[in-house]
Amino acid sequence: MSRVPEAKDFTPIFDCQLQVRVSDLNYGNHVGNDRILGYLHEARVLWLANHGLSEIDVGGCGTIMAASALDYKSQAMLGQSLSIELGIGSVSGSRFTLLYRISQANGGTTVALGATDMSCFDYQRQRPVRIPNGLANLLQASTGV
């Protein structure tokens, strides 16, 4: 059973468009599973940048991925435009979950659903830290909590 929420349970707060490149394809001539995780990374970086943040500085600390889950729904092929939507799942202590939906652009077929558990992390001390206030406020405003 997947731990990735189904599309009906997903509320996007950010989206971006990417085009499938030849380097994204695997031997099956469709986007490889490793590239799908890369698409989630791209969306996350763009979402943070949209709020003046980065993975190495979300307000005094960085972020680190603690877990990820993917649920593949259909193939994506060379040249297709994809929409990657990002939403917020749970938020607590030092961790927050980001949810993703990758679809063919313009409301097309869902390609994959994903989730990443992110932890705020002090890279100098090599340990998790509480979510900084600014990021906590952004996450709470996005979830409506």
C-alpha positions in Angstrom: 0.0 0.0 0.0 1.3 3.4 -0.9 1.9 6.1 1.7 1.4 8.8 -1.0 -1.9 10.6 -0.8 -4.3 10.0 -3.7 -4.9 12.9 -6.1 -8.3 13.7 -4.6 -6.6 14.4 -1.2 -3.9 16.7 -2.7 -4.1 20.5 -2.4 -1.3 22.2 -4.4 0.3 25.4 -3.3 2.9 25.7 -6.0 3.5 24.3 -9.5 6.1 24.4 -12.2 6.5 23.1 -15.7 9.3 20.8 -16.9 9.9 19.2 -20.3 11.1 15.6 -20.5 14.7 15.5 -21.9 16.5 12.7 -23.6 18.7 12.4 -20.6 15.6 11.6 -18.5 14.8 8.4 -20.4 15.8 4.9 -19.3 16.0 1.7 -21.4 12.2 1.5 -21.5 12.2 4.8 -23.5 10.3 6.5 -20.7 11.3 8.7 -17.8 13.3 6.7 -15.3 12.4 6.4 -11.6 15.5 8.2 -10.5 14.5 11.2 -12.7 11.1 11.3 -11.1 12.7 11.9 -7.7 14.8 14.6 -9.4 11.7 16.3 -10.7 10.4 16.5 -7.1 13.7 18.0 -6.1 13.5 20.6 -8.8 10.0 21.6 -7.7 11.0 21.8 -4.1 14.0 24.1 -4.9 11.8 26.3 -7.1 9.2 26.6 -4.4 11.7 27.5 -1.8 13.4 30.1 -4.1 9.9 31.6 -4.8 9.9 32.4 -1.0 13.5 33.7 -0.9 14.8 30.4 0.7 17.1 27.6 -0.4 17.7 24.1 0.8 20.9 25.2 2.5 19.2 28.2 4.2 15.5 28.1 5.2 16.1 30.6 8.0 19.3 29.7 9.8 19.5 26.0 8.9 19.3 23.8 5.9 17.0 20.9 5.0 17.7 17.2 4.4 15.5 14.5 3.0 14.7 11.9 5.6 12.4 9.7 3.5 10.7 9.6 0.1 7.9 7.7 -1.5 6.7 7.5 -5.1 3.6 6.0 -6.7 3.9 5.7 -10.4 0.6 6.1 -12.4 1.7 6.3 -16.1 4.7 6.8 -18.3 6.2 10.1 -19.4 7.9 10.3 -22.8 10.5 12.4 -24.5 9.4 16.0 -25.3 6.3 15.9 -23.1 5.6 19.0 -20.9 5.0 18.0 -17.3 3.4 20.0 -14.5 4.8 19.3 -11.0 2.5 20.4 -8.2 3.7 20.7 -4.6 1.6 20.7 -1.4 2.2 20.5 2.3 1.5 17.4 4.4 2.2 17.1 8.1 4.4 19.6 10.0 5.9 19.0 13.5 9.1 19.7 15.4 12.0 19.5 13.0 10.1 17.7 10.2 7.6 18.5 7.5 6.2 16.4 4.6 5.9 17.8 1.1 3.4 16.2 -1.4 3.8 16.2 -5.1 1.8 15.4 -8.2 3.4 15.1 -11.6 1.0 15.3 -14.5 1.1 15.8 -18.3 0.7 19.6 -18.7 -2.6 21.3 -19.0 -4.6 18.9 -16.8 -3.4 15.7 -18.5 -2.9 12.2 -17.1 -1.2 11.9 -13.7 2.3 10.4 -14.1 3.3 10.0 -10.5 2.4 11.0 -6.9 5.2 11.6 -4.4 6.0 12.6 -0.8 9.3 13.7 0.8 9.8 13.9 4.5 12.1 16.8 5.1 14.0 17.6 8.2 15.5 21.0 9.2 19.2 20.3 9.7 22.2 22.1 11.1 25.0 20.9 8.8 27.8 22.3 11.0 26.6 20.4 14.0 25.3 17.5 11.9 21.9 17.2 13.7 18.3 18.0 13.2 16.9 21.3 14.5 13.4 22.8 15.0 11.8 24.3 12.0 12.7 28.1 11.9 9.8 30.5 12.6 9.7 31.9 9.1 9.5 28.5 7.5 7.0 27.3 10.1 4.8 30.3 9.3 5.1 29.5 5.5 4.2 25.9 6.1 1.3 26.8 8.4 -0.1 29.4 6.0 0.0 26.9 3.2 -1.9 24.2 5.2 -4.4 26.6 6.7 -3.6 25.3 10.2 
